[in-house]
Amino acid sequence: MYHSPSTRRQPISAPFQVPAAHGRLVFPSPPERSRLKRRQRLDGLKKAEAATLAAVAKWDEWPSNRRRTRAALMDSSKQFHRCRQAQCELQASLATGGTETTHRRLLCAIELDEQRMAHLQSVEAVLK
């Protein structure tokens, strides 16, 4: 069956294509795609935390205020990671088993990481 260029299905974007043997591309399963997305979001979260810490260091406040804000940000980060783990374990426990458990846990972590990145970006904007 011929498909016109406008109705042809578009391939999955490059980050989700996995090279396989003999030059073929293998498209990962939804859980594997979630793991790839999670890695990307985790890198983005680390960069957002580093950028926010750098903004605190450049902040034109008294050094004592910068130290207190930096300590609060580090504590907030630790608390976020604990809360994310607990929340995502709750989500995983609601799954019926199999790969669904891992998939739900990954999707939960992706969602919470995105929320945290947005929050850190707003904090960074306030500090500028």
C-alpha positions as CSV (number, residue, x, y, z in Angstrom):
1,M,0.0,0.0,0.0
2,Y,1.3,3.4,-1.0
3,H,1.4,6.2,1.6
4,S,1.7,9.8,0.6
5,P,4.5,11.7,2.4
6,S,1.9,13.6,4.5
7,T,0.2,10.4,5.8
8,R,3.3,8.3,6.3
9,R,4.1,7.6,9.9
10,Q,7.1,9.5,11.2
11,P,9.9,7.5,12.9
12,I,10.6,7.8,16.6
13,S,13.1,10.6,17.4
14,A,16.8,9.8,17.4
15,P,17.2,9.5,21.2
16,F,14.9,6.5,21.2
17,Q,16.5,4.7,18.3
18,V,18.9,2.0,19.4
19,P,21.4,0.7,16.8
20,A,21.4,-3.0,16.4
21,A,23.5,-5.6,14.6
22,H,23.8,-5.4,10.8
23,G,23.0,-1.7,10.6
24,R,19.3,-2.0,11.5
25,L,17.5,0.2,14.0
26,V,15.6,-1.5,16.8
27,F,12.9,0.5,18.5
28,P,12.9,-0.1,22.2
29,S,9.9,-1.3,24.2
30,P,7.9,1.2,26.2
31,P,9.8,0.3,29.5
32,E,13.1,0.7,27.8
33,R,12.0,4.0,26.2
34,S,11.1,5.1,29.7
35,R,14.5,4.2,31.0
36,L,16.2,6.2,28.3
37,K,13.9,9.2,29.0
38,R,14.6,8.8,32.7
39,R,18.4,9.0,32.1
40,Q,17.9,12.2,30.0
41,R,15.7,13.7,32.7
42,L,18.1,12.8,35.5
43,D,20.9,14.5,33.6
44,G,18.7,17.5,33.2
45,L,17.9,17.5,36.9
46,K,21.6,17.4,37.8
47,K,22.3,20.3,35.4
48,A,19.4,22.3,36.9
49,E,20.6,21.7,40.5
50,A,24.1,22.8,39.4
51,A,22.8,25.9,37.7
52,T,20.8,26.9,40.7
53,L,23.8,26.4,43.0
54,A,25.8,28.6,40.6
55,A,23.1,31.2,40.7
56,V,23.2,31.2,44.5
57,A,27.0,31.6,44.4
58,K,26.6,34.7,42.2
59,W,23.7,36.1,44.1
60,D,24.3,39.7,45.3
61,E,23.4,39.1,48.9
62,W,25.5,38.8,52.1
63,P,27.7,35.8,52.3
64,S,25.7,34.5,55.3
65,N,22.5,34.6,53.2
66,R,24.2,32.8,50.4
67,R,25.5,30.1,52.7
68,R,22.0,29.6,54.3
69,T,20.3,29.5,50.9
70,R,22.9,27.0,49.6
71,A,22.4,24.8,52.7
72,A,18.6,25.0,52.3
73,L,18.9,24.1,48.6
74,M,21.1,21.1,49.4
75,D,18.7,19.9,52.1
76,S,15.8,20.4,49.8
77,S,17.5,18.3,47.1
78,K,18.1,15.4,49.6
79,Q,14.5,15.6,50.8
80,F,13.3,15.6,47.2
81,H,15.2,12.4,46.4
82,R,13.8,10.6,49.4
83,C,10.3,11.8,48.7
84,R,10.6,10.8,45.0
85,Q,11.7,7.3,46.0
86,A,8.9,6.8,48.4
87,Q,6.3,8.2,46.0
88,C,7.4,6.1,43.1
89,E,7.5,3.0,45.3
90,L,3.9,3.7,46.1
91,Q,3.1,4.0,42.4
92,A,4.9,0.8,41.6
93,S,3.1,-1.1,44.3
94,L,-0.2,-0.2,42.6
95,A,0.9,-2.1,39.5
96,T,-0.3,-5.6,38.9
97,G,3.2,-7.1,38.4
98,G,5.5,-7.9,35.6
99,T,7.2,-5.1,33.7
100,E,4.3,-2.8,34.6
101,T,5.8,-2.3,38.1
102,T,9.1,-1.0,36.7
103,H,7.4,1.1,34.0
104,R,5.2,2.8,36.6
105,R,8.1,3.5,38.8
106,L,10.1,5.1,35.9
107,L,7.1,7.2,34.7
108,C,6.6,8.5,38.3
109,A,10.3,9.4,38.5
110,I,10.2,11.2,35.2
111,E,7.2,13.2,36.2
112,L,8.6,14.2,39.5
113,D,12.0,15.1,38.0
114,E,10.3,17.4,35.5
115,Q,8.4,19.1,38.3
116,R,11.6,19.5,40.3
117,M,13.5,21.0,37.3
118,A,10.7,23.5,36.7
119,H,10.9,24.5,40.4
120,L,14.7,24.9,40.3
121,Q,14.4,27.0,37.2
122,S,12.0,29.3,38.9
123,V,14.3,29.6,41.9
124,E,17.2,30.4,39.6
125,A,15.1,33.1,37.9
126,V,14.4,34.7,41.2
127,L,18.1,34.8,42.1
128,K,19.0,36.6,38.9
